[in-house]
Amino acid sequence: MKIPQIFEAKKKEGKPVLSFEIFPPKKEAALQNIDETLSLLCDLHPDFISVTFGAGGSTANNKTVEIARKIKNEYGIEPIVHLTCLHYNKEEIRSILDQLKEAGIENVLALRGDMNPNIPVKHDFHYANELVEYIKTQGDFSISGGCYPEKHLEAPDAITDIRNLKRKVDAGVDHLVSQLFFDNEVFYDFYEKTRIAGIDVPIDAGVMPVTNRAQIERMVTMCGATLPVKFQKILHKYENNKEALLDAGLAYTINQIVDLIASDVDGVHIYTMNNPAVAKRICDGIRNLV
């Protein structure tokens, strides 16, 4: 099933879409535990699971397609496979898409990807919309895209970022997943601006569970998300108590999701960091809402 169909079905039920993101572990030892992680996450019955693509520009030892195939065939849940393009050429992207078609995977998330200084940039693609246009020529895929409630770090301003997003949607994106944010008002404002700009595809609100300070600070640096004062108070008060920070942080995340659902967002996409225990605590907190 393609992602837009999932959103249509959930909308008829009057419920938001709930989805997870996972990543292929880099270490072989951790990779051996991915089956248990998948089993526990799939037991929570998400509507779909996105699988990030391997680091850098090498397809060697990349387990993304294998994991996505397992999610679809063994657990009956739709996967979305991330594709990045800065470090890949058209031939390499076509090869990956052929693997997806062979595996019966219909959904891809088209991203430019971050620059890796250790790997040469290929020059077939410079922006995500170019990747989207190419994927459209390679098969009947549903193509998702990323969006930034607080604008992309490289965009000069929010208006320019929205225009770039519209260009991506016009190229063929039929579903968007937002970068993480901690202030719902930021997302609501962004959502309204996308509608004014003529972007009418479903938009997932991306939520990062608060589990430890270092992780959050690293992600904030990478994506530019701002921290509300009440969130900063949690980090400051419990920075030396890991268990208390986890409890308080997950309470914040659950409250954030409850507010998003009450405000009728299209869907909530949880960045699980491959932690099914955290995902379960969140799902337990919103069990009757989705």
ChimeraX commands (.cxc) that place a marker at each C-alpha (Angstrom):
marker #1 position 0.00,0.00,0.00 radius 0.5
marker #1 position 1.24,3.46,-0.83 radius 0.5
marker #1 position 1.58,6.06,1.90 radius 0.5
marker #1 position -1.15,8.45,0.64 radius 0.5
marker #1 position -3.61,5.54,0.79 radius 0.5
marker #1 position -2.71,4.99,4.44 radius 0.5
marker #1 position -3.45,8.63,5.20 radius 0.5
marker #1 position -6.77,8.44,3.35 radius 0.5
marker #1 position -7.82,5.35,5.30 radius 0.5
marker #1 position -6.87,6.82,8.68 radius 0.5
marker #1 position -8.62,10.08,7.85 radius 0.5
marker #1 position -11.85,8.18,7.25 radius 0.5
marker #1 position -11.42,6.69,10.73 radius 0.5
marker #1 position -10.88,10.16,12.17 radius 0.5
marker #1 position -7.43,9.19,13.44 radius 0.5
marker #1 position -3.88,10.37,12.71 radius 0.5
marker #1 position -1.24,8.20,11.10 radius 0.5
marker #1 position 1.40,6.92,13.53 radius 0.5
marker #1 position 4.79,5.91,12.17 radius 0.5
marker #1 position 8.36,5.18,13.26 radius 0.5
marker #1 position 11.84,5.78,11.90 radius 0.5
marker #1 position 14.62,3.24,12.38 radius 0.5
marker #1 position 18.18,3.02,11.07 radius 0.5
marker #1 position 20.42,0.09,10.10 radius 0.5
marker #1 position 23.02,-0.27,12.87 radius 0.5
marker #1 position 26.57,0.45,11.76 radius 0.5
marker #1 position 28.14,-2.30,13.85 radius 0.5
marker #1 position 27.67,-5.93,12.87 radius 0.5
marker #1 position 26.97,-6.93,16.48 radius 0.5
marker #1 position 24.13,-4.42,16.72 radius 0.5
marker #1 position 22.84,-5.52,13.34 radius 0.5
marker #1 position 22.30,-8.99,14.76 radius 0.5
marker #1 position 19.86,-7.48,17.26 radius 0.5
marker #1 position 17.78,-5.68,14.63 radius 0.5
marker #1 position 15.31,-8.57,14.40 radius 0.5
marker #1 position 14.39,-8.16,18.06 radius 0.5
marker #1 position 14.12,-4.39,17.64 radius 0.5
marker #1 position 11.84,-4.82,14.62 radius 0.5
marker #1 position 9.67,-7.37,16.40 radius 0.5
marker #1 position 9.15,-5.11,19.41 radius 0.5
marker #1 position 8.46,-2.03,17.29 radius 0.5
marker #1 position 6.07,-3.84,14.96 radius 0.5
marker #1 position 4.17,-5.15,17.99 radius 0.5
marker #1 position 3.19,-1.51,18.55 radius 0.5
marker #1 position 1.34,-1.55,15.21 radius 0.5
marker #1 position 2.64,1.59,13.48 radius 0.5
marker #1 position 1.03,2.45,10.16 radius 0.5
marker #1 position 4.42,2.49,8.45 radius 0.5
marker #1 position 8.14,2.42,9.31 radius 0.5
marker #1 position 10.80,4.43,7.51 radius 0.5
marker #1 position 14.30,2.98,7.21 radius 0.5
marker #1 position 17.23,5.35,6.81 radius 0.5
marker #1 position 19.88,4.72,4.19 radius 0.5
marker #1 position 23.41,3.68,5.08 radius 0.5
marker #1 position 25.95,6.35,5.95 radius 0.5
marker #1 position 27.95,8.04,3.24 radius 0.5
marker #1 position 27.89,7.23,-0.42 radius 0.5
marker #1 position 28.70,3.54,-0.39 radius 0.5
marker #1 position 26.12,0.84,-0.98 radius 0.5
marker #1 position 28.46,-1.80,0.46 radius 0.5
marker #1 position 26.98,-3.68,3.39 radius 0.5
marker #1 position 23.90,-1.50,3.28 radius 0.5
marker #1 position 21.09,-3.32,5.06 radius 0.5
marker #1 position 18.33,-0.82,4.35 radius 0.5
marker #1 position 16.57,-2.79,1.62 radius 0.5
marker #1 position 16.93,-6.04,3.55 radius 0.5
marker #1 position 15.37,-4.50,6.67 radius 0.5
marker #1 position 12.57,-2.88,4.66 radius 0.5
marker #1 position 11.80,-6.20,2.98 radius 0.5
marker #1 position 11.58,-7.88,6.38 radius 0.5
marker #1 position 9.22,-5.18,7.71 radius 0.5
marker #1 position 6.90,-5.68,4.74 radius 0.5
marker #1 position 7.00,-9.44,4.30 radius 0.5
marker #1 position 7.38,-10.71,7.86 radius 0.5
marker #1 position 5.40,-8.09,9.78 radius 0.5
marker #1 position 2.92,-6.85,7.18 radius 0.5
marker #1 position 3.78,-3.19,7.77 radius 0.5
marker #1 position 4.55,-0.79,4.95 radius 0.5
marker #1 position 8.16,0.43,4.83 radius 0.5
marker #1 position 9.53,3.65,3.39 radius 0.5
marker #1 position 13.13,3.47,2.23 radius 0.5
marker #1 position 15.20,6.65,2.52 radius 0.5
marker #1 position 17.25,7.61,-0.52 radius 0.5
marker #1 position 19.92,10.30,-0.49 radius 0.5
marker #1 position 21.55,11.60,-3.64 radius 0.5
marker #1 position 24.58,13.85,-3.04 radius 0.5
marker #1 position 27.00,10.93,-3.05 radius 0.5
marker #1 position 25.22,8.77,-5.65 radius 0.5
marker #1 position 24.92,8.97,-9.42 radius 0.5
marker #1 position 21.90,8.02,-11.53 radius 0.5
marker #1 position 23.16,4.52,-12.23 radius 0.5
marker #1 position 23.58,3.81,-8.51 radius 0.5
marker #1 position 20.14,5.22,-7.67 radius 0.5
marker #1 position 18.57,3.18,-10.47 radius 0.5
marker #1 position 20.20,0.03,-9.09 radius 0.5
marker #1 position 18.74,0.71,-5.64 radius 0.5
marker #1 position 15.29,1.40,-7.10 radius 0.5
marker #1 position 15.48,-1.88,-9.01 radius 0.5
marker #1 position 16.17,-3.66,-5.72 radius 0.5
marker #1 position 13.13,-1.99,-4.19 radius 0.5
marker #1 position 10.91,-3.01,-7.10 radius 0.5
marker #1 position 12.16,-6.58,-6.82 radius 0.5
marker #1 position 11.32,-6.54,-3.09 radius 0.5
marker #1 position 7.83,-5.15,-3.75 radius 0.5
marker #1 position 8.58,-1.90,-1.90 radius 0.5
marker #1 position 6.48,0.98,-3.21 radius 0.5
marker #1 position 7.47,3.89,-0.96 radius 0.5
marker #1 position 10.65,5.97,-0.90 radius 0.5
marker #1 position 11.70,9.09,0.99 radius 0.5
marker #1 position 13.75,11.27,-1.36 radius 0.5
marker #1 position 16.38,13.41,0.38 radius 0.5
marker #1 position 19.39,15.38,-0.72 radius 0.5
marker #1 position 21.34,14.09,2.28 radius 0.5
marker #1 position 24.12,15.68,4.27 radius 0.5
marker #1 position 27.55,16.35,2.85 radius 0.5
marker #1 position 30.15,13.77,3.87 radius 0.5
marker #1 position 33.62,15.34,3.51 radius 0.5
marker #1 position 35.21,11.89,3.31 radius 0.5
marker #1 position 33.25,10.82,0.24 radius 0.5
marker #1 position 33.29,12.47,-3.20 radius 0.5
marker #1 position 30.14,14.27,-4.28 radius 0.5
marker #1 position 28.56,12.88,-7.44 radius 0.5
marker #1 position 27.14,15.61,-9.63 radius 0.5
marker #1 position 24.03,13.98,-11.09 radius 0.5
marker #1 position 21.87,15.42,-8.31 radius 0.5
marker #1 position 22.24,18.66,-6.39 radius 0.5
marker #1 position 18.82,18.97,-4.74 radius 0.5
marker #1 position 16.08,16.61,-3.59 radius 0.5
marker #1 position 13.63,17.78,-6.26 radius 0.5
marker #1 position 16.06,16.52,-8.91 radius 0.5
marker #1 position 16.08,13.11,-7.23 radius 0.5
marker #1 position 12.27,13.15,-7.11 radius 0.5
marker #1 position 12.08,13.88,-10.84 radius 0.5
marker #1 position 14.45,11.01,-11.57 radius 0.5
marker #1 position 12.57,8.52,-9.37 radius 0.5
marker #1 position 9.37,9.40,-11.26 radius 0.5
marker #1 position 11.01,8.05,-14.44 radius 0.5
marker #1 position 12.01,4.77,-12.82 radius 0.5
marker #1 position 8.74,3.22,-11.70 radius 0.5
marker #1 position 5.45,3.70,-9.91 radius 0.5
marker #1 position 6.78,4.74,-6.51 radius 0.5
marker #1 position 5.05,6.86,-3.90 radius 0.5
marker #1 position 7.63,9.53,-3.10 radius 0.5
marker #1 position 7.86,11.20,0.30 radius 0.5
marker #1 position 10.00,14.22,1.10 radius 0.5
marker #1 position 11.46,15.99,4.10 radius 0.5
marker #1 position 10.45,19.42,5.39 radius 0.5
marker #1 position 11.73,21.80,8.05 radius 0.5
marker #1 position 9.29,23.62,10.38 radius 0.5
marker #1 position 12.12,25.98,11.37 radius 0.5
marker #1 position 13.54,26.08,7.81 radius 0.5
marker #1 position 16.49,24.23,6.39 radius 0.5
marker #1 position 19.78,25.42,7.88 radius 0.5
marker #1 position 21.04,26.40,4.43 radius 0.5
marker #1 position 17.92,28.36,3.44 radius 0.5
marker #1 position 18.29,32.15,3.76 radius 0.5
marker #1 position 14.77,32.56,5.15 radius 0.5
marker #1 position 11.49,30.72,5.74 radius 0.5
marker #1 position 9.81,32.05,2.60 radius 0.5
marker #1 position 12.60,30.74,0.38 radius 0.5
marker #1 position 12.45,27.40,2.16 radius 0.5
marker #1 position 8.70,27.09,1.57 radius 0.5
marker #1 position 9.21,27.91,-2.11 radius 0.5
marker #1 position 11.84,25.19,-2.36 radius 0.5
marker #1 position 9.45,22.78,-0.65 radius 0.5
marker #1 position 6.70,23.65,-3.15 radius 0.5
marker #1 position 9.14,22.94,-5.98 radius 0.5
marker #1 position 9.79,19.50,-4.47 radius 0.5
marker #1 position 6.07,18.73,-4.14 radius 0.5
marker #1 position 5.43,19.91,-7.69 radius 0.5
marker #1 position 8.15,17.49,-8.83 radius 0.5
marker #1 position 6.12,14.57,-7.48 radius 0.5
marker #1 position 6.30,14.32,-3.68 radius 0.5
marker #1 position 2.95,13.12,-2.28 radius 0.5
marker #1 position 3.75,13.07,1.46 radius 0.5
marker #1 position 6.07,15.04,3.74 radius 0.5
marker #1 position 7.84,14.14,6.97 radius 0.5
marker #1 position 8.99,17.04,9.12 radius 0.5
marker #1 position 12.31,17.40,10.83 radius 0.5
marker #1 position 12.09,17.16,14.60 radius 0.5
marker #1 position 10.80,20.11,16.62 radius 0.5
marker #1 position 10.00,20.69,20.28 radius 0.5
marker #1 position 7.60,23.63,20.05 radius 0.5
marker #1 position 4.26,22.67,18.53 radius 0.5
marker #1 position 3.39,26.27,17.75 radius 0.5
marker #1 position 6.33,26.32,15.36 radius 0.5
marker #1 position 4.87,23.34,13.51 radius 0.5
marker #1 position 1.35,24.77,13.39 radius 0.5
marker #1 position 2.66,28.02,11.92 radius 0.5
marker #1 position 4.71,26.11,9.36 radius 0.5
marker #1 position 1.75,23.90,8.43 radius 0.5
marker #1 position -0.47,26.92,7.82 radius 0.5
marker #1 position 2.20,28.51,5.60 radius 0.5
marker #1 position 2.48,25.35,3.50 radius 0.5
marker #1 position -1.26,25.39,2.86 radius 0.5
marker #1 position -1.16,29.07,1.90 radius 0.5
marker #1 position 1.65,28.20,-0.52 radius 0.5
marker #1 position -0.53,25.58,-2.20 radius 0.5
marker #1 position 1.15,22.53,-0.65 radius 0.5
marker #1 position -1.71,20.14,0.06 radius 0.5
marker #1 position -0.03,16.76,0.65 radius 0.5
marker #1 position -0.18,15.08,4.11 radius 0.5
marker #1 position 2.52,16.29,6.51 radius 0.5
marker #1 position 3.83,14.11,9.32 radius 0.5
marker #1 position 4.93,15.92,12.48 radius 0.5
marker #1 position 8.38,14.55,13.35 radius 0.5
marker #1 position 8.91,14.01,17.07 radius 0.5
marker #1 position 12.16,13.07,18.80 radius 0.5
marker #1 position 11.71,11.39,22.20 radius 0.5
marker #1 position 13.76,13.06,24.91 radius 0.5
marker #1 position 16.02,10.40,26.39 radius 0.5
marker #1 position 19.30,12.14,27.17 radius 0.5
marker #1 position 20.74,15.64,26.97 radius 0.5
marker #1 position 23.70,14.88,24.72 radius 0.5
marker #1 position 21.48,13.28,22.10 radius 0.5
marker #1 position 19.09,16.22,22.01 radius 0.5
marker #1 position 21.87,18.81,21.84 radius 0.5
marker #1 position 23.50,16.91,18.99 radius 0.5
marker #1 position 20.26,16.75,17.03 radius 0.5
marker #1 position 19.49,20.42,17.67 radius 0.5
marker #1 position 22.92,21.35,16.30 radius 0.5
marker #1 position 22.34,19.24,13.21 radius 0.5
marker #1 position 18.85,20.49,12.34 radius 0.5
marker #1 position 18.52,23.89,14.00 radius 0.5
marker #1 position 15.49,23.15,16.17 radius 0.5
marker #1 position 14.86,25.61,19.00 radius 0.5
marker #1 position 14.24,24.55,22.58 radius 0.5
marker #1 position 11.22,26.10,24.38 radius 0.5
marker #1 position 11.88,27.48,27.85 radius 0.5
marker #1 position 9.87,24.73,29.56 radius 0.5
marker #1 position 11.92,22.15,27.69 radius 0.5
marker #1 position 15.17,23.82,28.71 radius 0.5
marker #1 position 14.03,23.70,32.33 radius 0.5
marker #1 position 13.63,19.93,32.11 radius 0.5
marker #1 position 17.12,19.51,30.64 radius 0.5
marker #1 position 18.64,21.77,33.27 radius 0.5
marker #1 position 16.82,20.36,36.29 radius 0.5
marker #1 position 17.51,16.70,35.53 radius 0.5
marker #1 position 20.80,16.88,33.62 radius 0.5
marker #1 position 22.61,14.90,36.34 radius 0.5
marker #1 position 19.89,12.30,36.84 radius 0.5
marker #1 position 19.52,10.08,33.78 radius 0.5
marker #1 position 16.48,8.20,35.02 radius 0.5
marker #1 position 14.63,11.36,36.01 radius 0.5
marker #1 position 15.52,13.05,32.71 radius 0.5
marker #1 position 14.18,10.06,30.81 radius 0.5
marker #1 position 10.90,10.11,32.75 radius 0.5
marker #1 position 10.45,13.87,32.48 radius 0.5
marker #1 position 11.56,13.91,28.86 radius 0.5
marker #1 position 9.14,11.20,27.80 radius 0.5
marker #1 position 6.35,12.96,29.67 radius 0.5
marker #1 position 7.16,16.06,27.61 radius 0.5
marker #1 position 7.15,14.03,24.40 radius 0.5
marker #1 position 3.82,12.37,25.20 radius 0.5
marker #1 position 2.24,15.74,26.04 radius 0.5
marker #1 position 3.62,17.13,22.79 radius 0.5
marker #1 position 2.04,14.30,20.80 radius 0.5
marker #1 position -1.29,14.59,22.64 radius 0.5
marker #1 position -1.42,18.27,21.70 radius 0.5
marker #1 position -0.55,17.48,18.07 radius 0.5
marker #1 position -3.29,14.87,17.84 radius 0.5
marker #1 position -5.82,17.18,19.52 radius 0.5
marker #1 position -4.94,19.76,16.86 radius 0.5
marker #1 position -5.75,17.26,14.09 radius 0.5
marker #1 position -2.33,16.86,12.53 radius 0.5
marker #1 position -2.17,14.47,9.60 radius 0.5
marker #1 position 0.26,12.15,11.34 radius 0.5
marker #1 position 2.99,11.77,13.94 radius 0.5
marker #1 position 6.36,10.31,12.96 radius 0.5
marker #1 position 8.47,9.16,15.92 radius 0.5
marker #1 position 12.25,9.10,15.59 radius 0.5
marker #1 position 12.71,5.96,17.68 radius 0.5
marker #1 position 16.54,5.83,17.60 radius 0.5
marker #1 position 16.03,2.04,17.44 radius 0.5
marker #1 position 14.78,2.06,21.04 radius 0.5
marker #1 position 11.58,-0.02,21.25 radius 0.5
marker #1 position 11.27,0.46,25.03 radius 0.5
marker #1 position 11.01,4.23,24.56 radius 0.5
marker #1 position 8.59,3.81,21.66 radius 0.5
marker #1 position 6.41,1.53,23.79 radius 0.5
marker #1 position 6.23,4.02,26.65 radius 0.5
marker #1 position 5.11,6.70,24.21 radius 0.5
marker #1 position 2.55,4.45,22.54 radius 0.5
marker #1 position 1.19,3.40,25.94 radius 0.5
marker #1 position 0.68,7.09,26.69 radius 0.5
marker #1 position -1.36,7.72,23.54 radius 0.5
marker #1 position -2.94,4.28,23.14 radius 0.5
marker #1 position -6.53,5.49,22.89 radius 0.5
marker #1 position -5.74,8.44,20.60 radius 0.5
marker #1 position -4.49,6.65,17.48 radius 0.5
marker link #1:1,2 radius 0.2
marker link #1:2,3 radius 0.2
marker link #1:3,4 radius 0.2
marker link #1:4,5 radius 0.2
marker link #1:5,6 radius 0.2
marker link #1:6,7 radius 0.2
marker link #1:7,8 radius 0.2
marker link #1:8,9 radius 0.2
marker link #1:9,10 radius 0.2
marker link #1:10,11 radius 0.2
marker link #1:11,12 radius 0.2
marker link #1:12,13 radius 0.2
marker link #1:13,14 radius 0.2
marker link #1:14,15 radius 0.2
marker link #1:15,16 radius 0.2
marker link #1:16,17 radius 0.2
marker link #1:17,18 radius 0.2
marker link #1:18,19 radius 0.2
marker link #1:19,20 radius 0.2
marker link #1:20,21 radius 0.2
marker link #1:21,22 radius 0.2
marker link #1:22,23 radius 0.2
marker link #1:23,24 radius 0.2
marker link #1:24,25 radius 0.2
marker link #1:25,26 radius 0.2
marker link #1:26,27 radius 0.2
marker link #1:27,28 radius 0.2
marker link #1:28,29 radius 0.2
marker link #1:29,30 radius 0.2
marker link #1:30,31 radius 0.2
marker link #1:31,32 radius 0.2
marker link #1:32,33 radius 0.2
marker link #1:33,34 radius 0.2
marker link #1:34,35 radius 0.2
marker link #1:35,36 radius 0.2
marker link #1:36,37 radius 0.2
marker link #1:37,38 radius 0.2
marker link #1:38,39 radius 0.2
marker link #1:39,40 radius 0.2
marker link #1:40,41 radius 0.2
marker link #1:41,42 radius 0.2
marker link #1:42,43 radius 0.2
marker link #1:43,44 radius 0.2
marker link #1:44,45 radius 0.2
marker link #1:45,46 radius 0.2
marker link #1:46,47 radius 0.2
marker link #1:47,48 radius 0.2
marker link #1:48,49 radius 0.2
marker link #1:49,50 radius 0.2
marker link #1:50,51 radius 0.2
marker link #1:51,52 radius 0.2
marker link #1:52,53 radius 0.2
marker link #1:53,54 radius 0.2
marker link #1:54,55 radius 0.2
marker link #1:55,56 radius 0.2
marker link #1:56,57 radius 0.2
marker link #1:57,58 radius 0.2
marker link #1:58,59 radius 0.2
marker link #1:59,60 radius 0.2
marker link #1:60,61 radius 0.2
marker link #1:61,62 radius 0.2
marker link #1:62,63 radius 0.2
marker link #1:63,64 radius 0.2
marker link #1:64,65 radius 0.2
marker link #1:65,66 radius 0.2
marker link #1:66,67 radius 0.2
marker link #1:67,68 radius 0.2
marker link #1:68,69 radius 0.2
marker link #1:69,70 radius 0.2
marker link #1:70,71 radius 0.2
marker link #1:71,72 radius 0.2
marker link #1:72,73 radius 0.2
marker link #1:73,74 radius 0.2
marker link #1:74,75 radius 0.2
marker link #1:75,76 radius 0.2
marker link #1:76,77 radius 0.2
marker link #1:77,78 radius 0.2
marker link #1:78,79 radius 0.2
marker link #1:79,80 radius 0.2
marker link #1:80,81 radius 0.2
marker link #1:81,82 radius 0.2
marker link #1:82,83 radius 0.2
marker link #1:83,84 radius 0.2
marker link #1:84,85 radius 0.2
marker link #1:85,86 radius 0.2
marker link #1:86,87 radius 0.2
marker link #1:87,88 radius 0.2
marker link #1:88,89 radius 0.2
marker link #1:89,90 radius 0.2
marker link #1:90,91 radius 0.2
marker link #1:91,92 radius 0.2
marker link #1:92,93 radius 0.2
marker link #1:93,94 radius 0.2
marker link #1:94,95 radius 0.2
marker link #1:95,96 radius 0.2
marker link #1:96,97 radius 0.2
marker link #1:97,98 radius 0.2
marker link #1:98,99 radius 0.2
marker link #1:99,100 radius 0.2
marker link #1:100,101 radius 0.2
marker link #1:101,102 radius 0.2
marker link #1:102,103 radius 0.2
marker link #1:103,104 radius 0.2
marker link #1:104,105 radius 0.2
marker link #1:105,106 radius 0.2
marker link #1:106,107 radius 0.2
marker link #1:107,108 radius 0.2
marker link #1:108,109 radius 0.2
marker link #1:109,110 radius 0.2
marker link #1:110,111 radius 0.2
marker link #1:111,112 radius 0.2
marker link #1:112,113 radius 0.2
marker link #1:113,114 radius 0.2
marker link #1:114,115 radius 0.2
marker link #1:115,116 radius 0.2
marker link #1:116,117 radius 0.2
marker link #1:117,118 radius 0.2
marker link #1:118,119 radius 0.2
marker link #1:119,120 radius 0.2
marker link #1:120,121 radius 0.2
marker link #1:121,122 radius 0.2
marker link #1:122,123 radius 0.2
marker link #1:123,124 radius 0.2
marker link #1:124,125 radius 0.2
marker link #1:125,126 radius 0.2
marker link #1:126,127 radius 0.2
marker link #1:127,128 radius 0.2
marker link #1:128,129 radius 0.2
marker link #1:129,130 radius 0.2
marker link #1:130,131 radius 0.2
marker link #1:131,132 radius 0.2
marker link #1:132,133 radius 0.2
marker link #1:133,134 radius 0.2
marker link #1:134,135 radius 0.2
marker link #1:135,136 radius 0.2
marker link #1:136,137 radius 0.2
marker link #1:137,138 radius 0.2
marker link #1:138,139 radius 0.2
marker link #1:139,140 radius 0.2
marker link #1:140,141 radius 0.2
marker link #1:141,142 radius 0.2
marker link #1:142,143 radius 0.2
marker link #1:143,144 radius 0.2
marker link #1:144,145 radius 0.2
marker link #1:145,146 radius 0.2
marker link #1:146,147 radius 0.2
marker link #1:147,148 radius 0.2
marker link #1:148,149 radius 0.2
marker link #1:149,150 radius 0.2
marker link #1:150,151 radius 0.2
marker link #1:151,152 radius 0.2
marker link #1:152,153 radius 0.2
marker link #1:153,154 radius 0.2
marker link #1:154,155 radius 0.2
marker link #1:155,156 radius 0.2
marker link #1:156,157 radius 0.2
marker link #1:157,158 radius 0.2
marker link #1:158,159 radius 0.2
marker link #1:159,160 radius 0.2
marker link #1:160,161 radius 0.2
marker link #1:161,162 radius 0.2
marker link #1:162,163 radius 0.2
marker link #1:163,164 radius 0.2
marker link #1:164,165 radius 0.2
marker link #1:165,166 radius 0.2
marker link #1:166,167 radius 0.2
marker link #1:167,168 radius 0.2
marker link #1:168,169 radius 0.2
marker link #1:169,170 radius 0.2
marker link #1:170,171 radius 0.2
marker link #1:171,172 radius 0.2
marker link #1:172,173 radius 0.2
marker link #1:173,174 radius 0.2
marker link #1:174,175 radius 0.2
marker link #1:175,176 radius 0.2
marker link #1:176,177 radius 0.2
marker link #1:177,178 radius 0.2
marker link #1:178,179 radius 0.2
marker link #1:179,180 radius 0.2
marker link #1:180,181 radius 0.2
marker link #1:181,182 radius 0.2
marker link #1:182,183 radius 0.2
marker link #1:183,184 radius 0.2
marker link #1:184,185 radius 0.2
marker link #1:185,186 radius 0.2
marker link #1:186,187 radius 0.2
marker link #1:187,188 radius 0.2
marker link #1:188,189 radius 0.2
marker link #1:189,190 radius 0.2
marker link #1:190,191 radius 0.2
marker link #1:191,192 radius 0.2
marker link #1:192,193 radius 0.2
marker link #1:193,194 radius 0.2
marker link #1:194,195 radius 0.2
marker link #1:195,196 radius 0.2
marker link #1:196,197 radius 0.2
marker link #1:197,198 radius 0.2
marker link #1:198,199 radius 0.2
marker link #1:199,200 radius 0.2
marker link #1:200,201 radius 0.2
marker link #1:201,202 radius 0.2
marker link #1:202,203 radius 0.2
marker link #1:203,204 radius 0.2
marker link #1:204,205 radius 0.2
marker link #1:205,206 radius 0.2
marker link #1:206,207 radius 0.2
marker link #1:207,208 radius 0.2
marker link #1:208,209 radius 0.2
marker link #1:209,210 radius 0.2
marker link #1:210,211 radius 0.2
marker link #1:211,212 radius 0.2
marker link #1:212,213 radius 0.2
marker link #1:213,214 radius 0.2
marker link #1:214,215 radius 0.2
marker link #1:215,216 radius 0.2
marker link #1:216,217 radius 0.2
marker link #1:217,218 radius 0.2
marker link #1:218,219 radius 0.2
marker link #1:219,220 radius 0.2
marker link #1:220,221 radius 0.2
marker link #1:221,222 radius 0.2
marker link #1:222,223 radius 0.2
marker link #1:223,224 radius 0.2
marker link #1:224,225 radius 0.2
marker link #1:225,226 radius 0.2
marker link #1:226,227 radius 0.2
marker link #1:227,228 radius 0.2
marker link #1:228,229 radius 0.2
marker link #1:229,230 radius 0.2
marker link #1:230,231 radius 0.2
marker link #1:231,232 radius 0.2
marker link #1:232,233 radius 0.2
marker link #1:233,234 radius 0.2
marker link #1:234,235 radius 0.2
marker link #1:235,236 radius 0.2
marker link #1:236,237 radius 0.2
marker link #1:237,238 radius 0.2
marker link #1:238,239 radius 0.2
marker link #1:239,240 radius 0.2
marker link #1:240,241 radius 0.2
marker link #1:241,242 radius 0.2
marker link #1:242,243 radius 0.2
marker link #1:243,244 radius 0.2
marker link #1:244,245 radius 0.2
marker link #1:245,246 radius 0.2
marker link #1:246,247 radius 0.2
marker link #1:247,248 radius 0.2
marker link #1:248,249 radius 0.2
marker link #1:249,250 radius 0.2
marker link #1:250,251 radius 0.2
marker link #1:251,252 radius 0.2
marker link #1:252,253 radius 0.2
marker link #1:253,254 radius 0.2
marker link #1:254,255 radius 0.2
marker link #1:255,256 radius 0.2
marker link #1:256,257 radius 0.2
marker link #1:257,258 radius 0.2
marker link #1:258,259 radius 0.2
marker link #1:259,260 radius 0.2
marker link #1:260,261 radius 0.2
marker link #1:261,262 radius 0.2
marker link #1:262,263 radius 0.2
marker link #1:263,264 radius 0.2
marker link #1:264,265 radius 0.2
marker link #1:265,266 radius 0.2
marker link #1:266,267 radius 0.2
marker link #1:267,268 radius 0.2
marker link #1:268,269 radius 0.2
marker link #1:269,270 radius 0.2
marker link #1:270,271 radius 0.2
marker link #1:271,272 radius 0.2
marker link #1:272,273 radius 0.2
marker link #1:273,274 radius 0.2
marker link #1:274,275 radius 0.2
marker link #1:275,276 radius 0.2
marker link #1:276,277 radius 0.2
marker link #1:277,278 radius 0.2
marker link #1:278,279 radius 0.2
marker link #1:279,280 radius 0.2
marker link #1:280,281 radius 0.2
marker link #1:281,282 radius 0.2
marker link #1:282,283 radius 0.2
marker link #1:283,284 radius 0.2
marker link #1:284,285 radius 0.2
marker link #1:285,286 radius 0.2
marker link #1:286,287 radius 0.2
marker link #1:287,288 radius 0.2
marker link #1:288,289 radius 0.2
marker link #1:289,290 radius 0.2
view
